[in-house]
Amino acid sequence: MKKLSKLLLILLCCIMLSPISAYATSATSTETNSSNSINEDTSTSSNTDSSSDTDSSSDTDSSSDTDSTSDTDSSDTDSTSSDSDDTTTDVNSKIMLCDNWQIPTVTYGQTVNIVLPLVNMDKYDITNVIITPEISTETSSFPFEIEKTGYVAQLTELLGSNYNEDPLERRQEVTYTFKARDDITTGYYALNFDAIFTNVNGTQETATITTYVKTVGKKGSGSSNNTSVPRIIITGFETNPENVQAGEDFTLTLHVKNTSTNTDVSNIKCDLEATADGTDENAVTQAFLPKQGSSTIFIENVTKGSTQDISIDMNAKASLTQKPYVLNVKMEYEDESCNQFTSEANVSIPVLQAARFDISDPEVMPASVQVGSESNIMFSIYNTGKTIMYNVSVKFEADSISGGDTYVGKIQTGETGNVDAMVTAQAPSTDDGTVKVLITYEDESGNPTTVEKTLNLTVTEVDTSTEDDFDEDLMGEEEYDTNKSPIGIIIVIILIVAFSAGTVVFLKLRKKKKAAEIENDLMSEIDDVYEDDIDSVYEADDEAIESDQMPENDEATQSQTKESPQKEGDDDEIS
């Protein structure tokens, strides 16, 4: 019965070990070695079990089998774990540091700039590069104070060799500013930076970037030699002018201090090397170049605890963008025993890029106005510089005008802003009509700058004589309108009609009077004729009676009858 139970236990162990062996085999890159190791372990386990069954059937054999089996499992697990660790190690060599930057030196309690000149050694571009330093609270691992919640830096892309084969042309610099701890030791510290980026296939990759910093601790730290080492440092600097403009000359003054309280230093050589910026004919050039001579300055002696100033005239390249540029100062000196020492310091010099702009010829319509009238002013502002002009505004100043304030806003490099303003004439011009145009803008730091331009706009008094003439013309027009009003025309017509009617009446009366006179004359003549005829008739009658001749009477009667119609015709003619 005991032998049967042992056999079942062995079979159960074999069944449990089989899937573990298969999983370990598929998870490692050295599949053959792992398989052989598992087979050997299985063989050893089976041999041990067989010998145990043959030699003895005691409980001790059962315990030994169990121990052997557990040992085998443990060895299998350790082997699988070690194999798995070996296969996950991945060294990424795409991001590296250029060799154009020297290891900086920092003294305890001082600040230092750690510059990472990154370059992509792959032929394809990589994007979304995120750099993070490995920070530790242990001074032995991280020699700097932890002053921020995060030190993440990001680059949009790092160009590959397909873009340019020269690594210096493709490099991008990431700068960190740290303050050394007071308890650092003298020596060298390795600084590790983790990088995460996206490759050309869209897959994220990681890399570790390592650089070094030389540290100088307090007296006796990191060295068995207790001799005091004299140190010289740069305590500060000044520039004249205060704001360094790209393309202009400036004087740099460095304050060099001997921090030793026991030893003087002498034969000090200071080499100034500015950050490389761009290339000229395939040669790397520096951001700052000495105006005359070399960039090396010699100091004969600096006594213990004292400070001495050194100055050099330099020129900032015109192509520099607006940002701080690092100037590295390497110092070599000797103490009183002619022991040679070296020291290094960095200073950051901000460079400003002056805004440049031009305006078009102003259009003033009309160019001459009277008091109370308005004029339209239009012109364009061209940003010809390398910096953005922020909050651009325009004002017009003159005693003769008011209004016209215009806000243009932001003008990008190479773009144009337009001004369209209306000004009101307030008083006559006392000069040639000059109007000041004040153009104000701000730089990236919010510092305002005002530039003055001029234009001509003449303002005159209102012409009152013209108004009088205008009033007279209006009066004349009113009189003219009155003369030609409908009432006047009606009166004239009535007068004409009355005159015509009077003339007609007068003529009719005159004609009637004349007709009456004619009628009276005719009547008089008729009466005379009639009387004569009657007399002749009576005479004839008398004669007829006398002569008794009747024919003659008949003839007289007929002649009267004929005269009567003639009288009637005469009356009709008179009427």
C-alpha positions, 0 to 999 in steps of 0.5 A: 500500500505504501509503495502504491501511494509513493507511485501515485505521488511521483506521477502527480509530481511529474504531471505538475512539472510538465506545464511549468517546464513547457511555460518556461521553455516558451518564455525564454530565448534559449529554448534548447538549454531550458528544455535540457535543464528541465529534462535533467531535473526530471530524470534526477527526480525519477532516479531518486524516487526509484532508489528510494522505493527499492532500498526502503519503505520507511517514512524517511524515504517519503520525506526524502522524496518530497525534499528532492522534488521540492528542490527540483522545483526550486531549481527549475524556477530559479533557472526559468527566472534567470533565463527570463531576466536575460532575455528582457535586457534591451539596449537602445542605441538610437539616442546618444550624446554628442561629444561637443560638450565638456563635463561641467564642474560644480562646487557644493552649494552652487548651481550648474547647468547640465546640458544634454546635446542629444542626437538621433543615430538612427536613419529615421526620425523619432518623435515625442521624446520625453527626457526625465532625470533619475532623481534620488534622495541619496547624495551618493546617487544624486548630488543635487538638491530636489527643488521641483516637483518634476524635471520633465523635458520634451522634444517634438522630434529628433531627426535621423541621418536621412535628413542630414548625415552630420550629427552636429546638424541634427543635435538638440540640446536639453538644459537642466539647472541644478544646485549642488548639495552641501554634503557632496564629496569631491569626485565624479557623479554619473547622472542618468536620464530616462528617455521615452520616444516613438519610432517610425513605426509608431511604437514607443521605445525607451533609452537611458542617457548617461552623463557625468558631473565633476563635484567639489565638496567641502574641505577634505571630502572625497580625498585623503589629502587634507591640504586646502585647495584654493578655488576661484568661481564666477560670482556674477556677470554684467553686460553693457548694454544691459539687454544684449541684442542679436547682431550687436556688440556688447561688453561682458564683465565677469566677477572672479572671486578667490574663495580661499581664506588662506592662499592667493592664486596667480597665473589665471587663464580664463577661456570663454567658449559660447554655445555653438549655434549654426554653421557657416560653410560647414564650420560650427560657429559660436553664439558669441564671438570676441570683437577683437583678438581671442576669447582668452583672458589672463589675470595675474593675481587674485588675493585670498578672499578678494574679487577681480573683474575681467571684461571682454568686448563680444558680438552676438550673432545676428541670426540668434533667436530670442533666448538665453545662451550659455557661456562656458568659462574654463579657468586654470590657475596656480597657488603659492606653491605653484600647484596647478588647478582647474575650475569651470563655470557657466553663465547664461546670457539672455539675447533679445531679437529686436522687433523690426517693422515698416509701414506703408505710405499713409492714405489720408482722405481728405488731406485737408478738412475744416473744423468739425469734419472727419478724415480717414487714415489708412496704412499697413504695418509690416513685421520684418523682424524675427520676433512676434509683435504682441498687442500692437496699437496705434494712436494719433496725436496733434492739437488739431485732431482727436480720436482715431485710436486703433488696436491691431493685435498680434502680428506674426513674423512676415505678416501684415497688420492693417490700420483704418482709423477716423479722426475728427478735426478739432482746431485749425492747424498751427503748423504744416499739419504734422500729425504724430502716429504712435505705434506701440507693441510688446515683446515676448516678455511683455515689455512695451515699445513705442515708435513714432511716425508722422503724417500730414493732415491740415485743418482749416477754419470754417469759411463764413464768407461762403455761408453768406454767399450761400444765404444770399443765393438762398434769398435770391432763389426765394424771391425768384420763387415768389415772382414765379409763384402761382399767385403772381401768375394768376394776378398777371393773367387776371390783369391781362384778361381785364385789359383785354375785356376793357379794350373789347368793351371800349372798342364795342362801345366806340363802334356802337357809338359810331354806328349810332352816329352813322344811323342818325346821319342816315336817318336824317338823310332818309327824313330829308329824302322822304320829305322831299319825296312827299313834297314832290308827290304832293306837288305831283298830286296837285299837278295831277289834279290839276292836269287830271293825269292819273298815270303820273300819280301811279308812277309816283306811287311806284317810286315810293314803293321802290324807295321803301325797300332801300330804306330797310336795307340801309337800316340793316346795314347800320345795325 
